């Protein structure tokens, strides 16, 4: 695709990693004039991100893309912990109580494969990444943003956009141009990483963590016995990763064998690298019409597999708000809610991954000896507790993230969950249908719930009233049981899961909820308050009929 000076669009996405691709896809599907540029000539085949969380799978499912991810990845439902070669316990997500998500596992999938799924979806939407386009600077004007860029031949151009999303990674040009603080530091340890075939006494079906003295080793299943990812600490005296020689297979094998205390043979290397992790986060997510997202806004240790998932949720949070301002006339203040919601999440992820890193990889000398001595006495008993399994899964899955009241989340007195700001949970409706089947398409959903049985006449009248709220960006759903028969506008409920999950415990309970495109409850009433819902929809730039 050829750039021309003065090219205009509504949203320019800078960076074609997972966050940028997701943002561009969501905007494209909402009819926004979006462009996405990237400095690289080709998609990267080398990536450190490896885990797709349940919350991210829910997002992909709403876009009709979850199966494409699942066909490429490894369903991993457990994490084994080993000290000096001995298994001491672990997490078993099959045992976790999480009936509110269909994805009770971590999908092990290299970032490059996640990007490939998004690229295919963009291609179906007739949007291509404009490659070998390097952004060199930007400035705001009365109409939005003027972005200076150059192509592979050095030819300079200026692009115009109403809004710019900087999703251009840890060394973000957009972040530097905005002069945002990126506070944090590198971790003291360097790491060795390889995508290799692993021959050892253990299986190839689960994520494993090994600690032994100053070493930590990580094993990630990717393709059975033919390809796995291994990672371990680099104990060289010189911490400068750039001054180090290229990593050899023999060095990685020796280091991983020392960490695991097992006989290990590595072969068929696809990628070998040294790297150093940082923990940093910006002070703001927005400066005027320019936003940062993903690694441009926050970078973490690889512990917990949180980074890419957090970036994808950044994109899902921002895209619908831009659509509401550009198409629905929502106030500019709605865009401020992006940073208000996502910055605390990034800060919490940073604290969480730091704790994991410090407990495992951050110990050396006598502290590492003490960790190895105490871990069998702590991890084993703890992993036998249901509450530990439940909380660990929900934290890794990112399904309990919630937002405080803001322009995109209504004020709400204490009441049943899910409250405004919380994720809308899944629930089984019939043998073959669940709530997430309805909450699809990256749009707003109005859910009218009635535990009280409705007569066919009542159901028809309520369905007609709900239909007046529906539109291109809003779908409405009436979920209830009838006094007799069935009604074409009512979702049949064969089970009580929905009432339990949404806090309708009384037999006459009813509720009306507005669920945002990113799966978060925006507004709730514990009655069928259609005028109140209509008012809040207008506040979000979604005008009902």
N, C-alpha and C positions, 0 to 999 in steps of 0.2 A: 504494500500500500504506500502511495507516494504522499508525502506531506507537502503542503503548500503554505506559503506565508499568509497568516491571517486566518487560518482554518479555525472554525468555531464549533463548539459543542456545548451541551448543557453541563455535563460532568466529564472531567478528564481524570482517569485513574492512572497513576504512575506506579508501575511495578506489576509484573505478571506472575507473582507467587500465589499461593493459595488465597491470601486475603484479597489481593487485587482482582484475581479472577472471579472470586465469589461476588465481590462488590459489582464488578462489571456485568456479571450474569444477572444478578437481581435487578439492577437498574434497566438492563436491556429488556428483560421480561416484563417490566412495568412501562415500557414504551418510552423510556428516557433516551435522548440522544447522547450516547456515551461513547467515549474512545478510551482505549487502554494501550499504553506504550511501555516498552521495556528496553533497557540498554543492551540486553543479551541477544545474540543472533538466534539462539535456540533455547527451548526449555531445558532447564538443568536436569540431568539424570542423577545428580549427586545431592543427597539431602539428609540432614540429621534428624528431622522430625520423622516419627515412626508410628505414632499412636493416634487413632481416631476415637474420640470419646462418644459416649452414648448421646450427649447433647448435640454433638456435631452430626451424628447419624440421623438424629431426629430432624435436623435442618435439611440434610440431603434428602431424607424421605419426603419432606414436604415439597421438594422440588422434583420428585420422581427419580432421584439419582442414587438412592441408598443401595439398590440392588447392584448397580454398577461398581460401587465400592466393595460390596461384600464379595462379588465375583473375583476381585483382585487380591483380597486380603486374607488374613488368618484370624479367625475368631479365637481370642485368647481370654479365657475366663478365670485364670489364676496367675498368681505371682508367687514363686517359691523363693524363700530366703535361705541362704547357705552361709555358714561360718566355717572357715578352714576346711571346706569340702564336705561338711556335714549339713544335711537339711535340718532346719530348726523350726519350720513352720511357714506360714504364708497366708495369702488371701485367696479365697475361693468365692468368686462372684456368683457362682451357681447357687451358693447357700445364702447370698445376701437377699434381704427382703426389699425388693424394688419392683413391685407390680405396676408402678406408674410409668415404666418405660419398656418398650419391646426389646431393648438392646442392653441386656445385662452382661456386658462383656466389654473388653477393649479390642478394637479391630487393629491388628498389627498391619500397617500398610505404609510403605515409604512415601514421603511427601510427593515425590515425582509422580507416583501413581494417582494420588489425589488430584494433582494438577492436571493429569491427563484426562480424568473424568470431567473436570470443569472445562477444559479446552474443547472437548468433544461437544459439551452442551453449548458453549459459546458458538462453535462452528454451526451447530444446528440453528442457532439464532442469527446467523449471518453476521457475526461480529468476529473479526480477527484481531489478534494482538499485533500492533505495529512495532516491529522489532528493530533493534539497532538504532533506537531513538533515545538519546541521552539528554535528560533535562539538565540544564546548566544554571537556571535561576528562575525566579518568578517575582511578580509584583501585582498588587491589587489595583484595580481601577474602578470606575463607576459602574461598569458592566460585569464585573467579576474578577477574573485573574488573567494576566498575560504571562504565559509560560514560555521561556526561552529554551530552545532545544536544538540539537544538531543530529544529523544522521551519520551513518557509518563513513561517509566520504568527507565529513566535516562541514557539510553545507548547513548553515544556521537558518532557523525559522522561528516564528513566534506563533504559538497556539493560544486561542482565547477560549475560556470556559467560564461558565457561571460559578462552578465549584470545582475544586481539585481535591482528590483523595490521594495522599501520599502513602502508598503501600510498598515502598521501595526498599524495605529491609533494614537491617541493623545499621548500615552506613548511609541512611537515608539523606538524599540531597534535599528533599522537601523539608525534613526536620531541620537540617542545617540552615536552609534559606529562611525558615521561620525563627531561627535563633532560639529554639526550645531547649530548655535544660534537659539533660538525659542522665539523671543522677543514678549513681551506683558504682560498681567496680567489677573488675575481673575476679574470678575465683582463683585461688593460688595454684591449683593443680591444672596441668594440661592433660589431655586425653588422647588415646589411640582408638581409632575406629576402623572397622573393616566389614564389608559385605563379602562373606566367604562361605564355603562349605565347611561344616563342622563335623568331625568324627570324634565322638566321646562316649562315655558310658551312659549318659542321660538321653532322654528323648528330645524331640524337636517340636514340641507342641505347646510350650508355655514360656512365658517371660520369667527369667531367673535373675536374682541378684546375689552376687558372691562378695564376701568381705574376708580379707585375711591380712592382718597386720596393716601396712600402709597401702595395700592394694584394694581396689574395688573392681569387680568385673560385672558386666551386664550382658545378658544373652537375650536376643529378640528373635522369635521365630518369624520367618518370612516366607519360605517355600519349602517346608519339610526339611529333609536331609540335604537337599541340593543347594539351598541358600539361606543363610542366617546373618544376622548382624551381631557382632560382638564389640564391646567397648571396655576399655580398662584405663586405669590411671597411668600416666607417663611419669616415671620417677627419675627422668634424667636430671642432672644437676642444673643444667641451663634451662630456665623456664621459657626462653624466647622461642615460640613455636616457629617463627619465620626463619630463625637461624638454624633450625634442626635439619638434619638430612631427611630425605623422603622416607616414609615409613615402609619397612620391608615386611613381608609375610612372616618371616622368621622372628622378627622382633615382636610383632603382635602376638604370635603364637606363644612365645616364651612368657610374655607379660600376662596374657590371659590364663595360661596354665598356672602361673604363680598365684593369680587371684583366686582361681577356682579350686586349686589343689587337686586337680584331676588330670589324668592323661588326655591331652587334647591334640588333635592334628587338624590344622587349617589348610585348606586348598582352594583352588579355583577363585582367586580374589577378583572381585568385580570393582571394588573401590577400597582404597587404603588411604587414610589421612590422619594427620594430627590436628587437634583443635583445642581452643581454650574457650570456656564458657564465661559469659558475663551475666550480671544481674543489674538491669537498668530500667528506668521508666521515666517517661516525659512528665513535665509538670502540667501540661495542658494538651487536650486532644484537638483543639480548634483554635485557629487564629483567623477571624473573619470568615471568608469563603473557602478556607483551606483547612483540611483535616488530615490527621495522621492515624494510621491503623496498623495492626499486626506488629511485626518486628520493628517497624519504624517508630512505634510508640512504646514497646516493651520487649525486653529480651530476658530470658530465664535460663536457669540450668536445665538440662534435658530431663532432670528428675521429675517423674510424674507424667511426662508427655503432655504438658499443658499448653506450650507455646503456640503451636499451629492452631489448636482448637480455640484458644482465646482470640486469635486473630480472625478466624472465620466468624466467630460470634460478633466481633467488632463490626465486620462488614454487614452482617444481618441486622444489627442494631441501627446502623447509619442509613442504609439504603432506603428503607421505607420512609424515613424522615425527610430525606431529600426529595423523594417523590411527592410527599405531602406538601412541601413548600413549593416545589416547581409546578405541580399540577393541581393541588387542592387549595392553594392560597393560605396554607397554614402560616402562622407567624414565625418570624425568624428565631424566636426564643425556643421553638421546638428543637432546633438544631443544637442548642446548648445542652439539651438533655443527653446528647450522645456522650459528651465528656463526663457529665454528672453521673451517668450510669456506668460507663465502661472504665473510667480511671480507677475508682475504688476496686473494681474487679481485678484489674492488672496489678494493683498494689497488693491485694490479697493473694493472688497467684504467686507473686514474687516472694511474699513471706512464707507461703506453703512450700514452694520448691526450695527455698533456702533452708527450711527446717529439714526437709528430706536429705538435701545435699550434706548439710552439716552433720547429721546423724550417721550418715554412711561414708561418703567420700571425704568429708572434711576433717577426719580424725587421723592423726599420725602419732608415732612414738607411743608413749605410755597411754595416751588417750585411745589410740587404736587398740592397744592390748586390752584396756578396760572395756571398750565396746565389744570386743570379741568374747570376753569373759562373761559379760552381763547379758548379751543378746539372747543366748539360748534360754536363760531364765525368764526373760521378758517376752520375747516374740512368740514362743510356743504357747504359753498360757493365754496371751492376748489374742492370738489368732483363733483360739477355740471359743471366743466369745462372739455371740451373734451380733451384739451391738457394735463391736469393732469391725466385723465384716460389712455390716450395713453402712456405717459411717464412712469407711474407707472407699467402698464402691461409689457412694453418692458424691464424695469429694473428687475422686478421679473422674467421675462421669460428668461433673459440672452441672448437675441437674437441680441443685439447691441454691443456685445463684439467684438473688432477689435484689430489686431496686427500691429505693426510697421514693416517696411522692415527689413528682416534678411535673413539668408540662406534659410529659408522655405517660404519667402514671397518676391516677386519681388518689386524692386523700381518702382514707378509709378507716373508720373506727374498727376496733378489734372485732373479729368475726371469724367465721369458718374459713379454712383454706380451700382453694388457693385465693389469697387476697391480691388486690392490685399490686403489681411489682413482682409477683411470684410467677414461676413457670406454670403453664397449664399442663397438668399431668394427663397421662393416657388412662383410658379405662375401657374394658371390654364391653361392647354393646350387645352383640349377638355371638354366636359360635364363629362366625366368619367376618366379623366387622368390629373395629374398635374406633375410639374417638379420633385418633391420629389419621384415620382414613378420611375423616371430615376436615380436619385442620390442615389442609394441603393447599398448595398453590401460592404461597408467600403473599397472603392477603389478610385482611381483617375478617374475623369470624365472630358473629353474634350467636351466643348459645343461650337458648331459653330452656331451662330445666324445670320439670315439674314432677315431684314425687307423688303429688296428689293425682289420682287418675282423672283424666279429662274425658268428657263426653265427645263424640265425634263433632258435634256442633261447636263446642268450646275450642277444640283443636283446630277446626277449620278457620274460625274467626281469628285465633291467635296467629296461625300460620299466615293469614292474609295481612295482618298487621305487621308481622315480621318482614314480609316480602317488601313492604314499603321502605325498609332500611337497606335492602340489598342493592347492589350495583356492581360496577366493574371491579372495584377494589374491596367490596364487602360481600361476604356470603352469610346467610342466616340459616339457623338450624333449630328445629324444635325437637326436643328429646323428652319423651314422656311415655307413659302407659295409658291406654284408653280403657274406658269402662266396657267397651265391646268392640270387637273387630279391629280394623286397621285403617289408616288414613295415609294417602300418598304423600302428604307433606310432613309426616311425623316419623322420626327415626324410631324404629321399634327397639325396645329394650327388653332383652331376655334375662338380663342379670341386674343385680343391684350395685354392681361395681361403681357405676357413675355416681350414684347418690352418695355412696360411702366416700369416694375420692374427692367429691366436691362439697362435702359437709352438709348435705340435705338429709339429716337423720330423722327429722320429724315426718310423719306420714303425709302432712299437708304442705311440706316445705316446697318453695319455688325459688328460683334465682335466675338472674339475667347477667351474663358476662360478656364483655368485649375482649377478645383475644387479639393481640397485635400480630403482624406478619412474622415477627421473630419468636412467636410462641409464648409471649409474656402476657399475663392478664393486665389490661390497661384500666379496666373499670368493672365494678361489680355492684349489683343490687340484690338484696335477698327478697326481692319481689319482682314481678315482671314490669319493671319501670321503663317502658319504651321511651317516654319523653326524656328521661335522664340519660339514657344511652344515646339518643339522637343528639343531645346537646354535647356530649363528650366526643362523639364522632366528628361533629363540626369543629370542635376544638383541635382535633388532630388533622384537619384538612380533608375530611372525607364527608362530602355532602350527600346525605341520603336523598332518595327521590322526593 
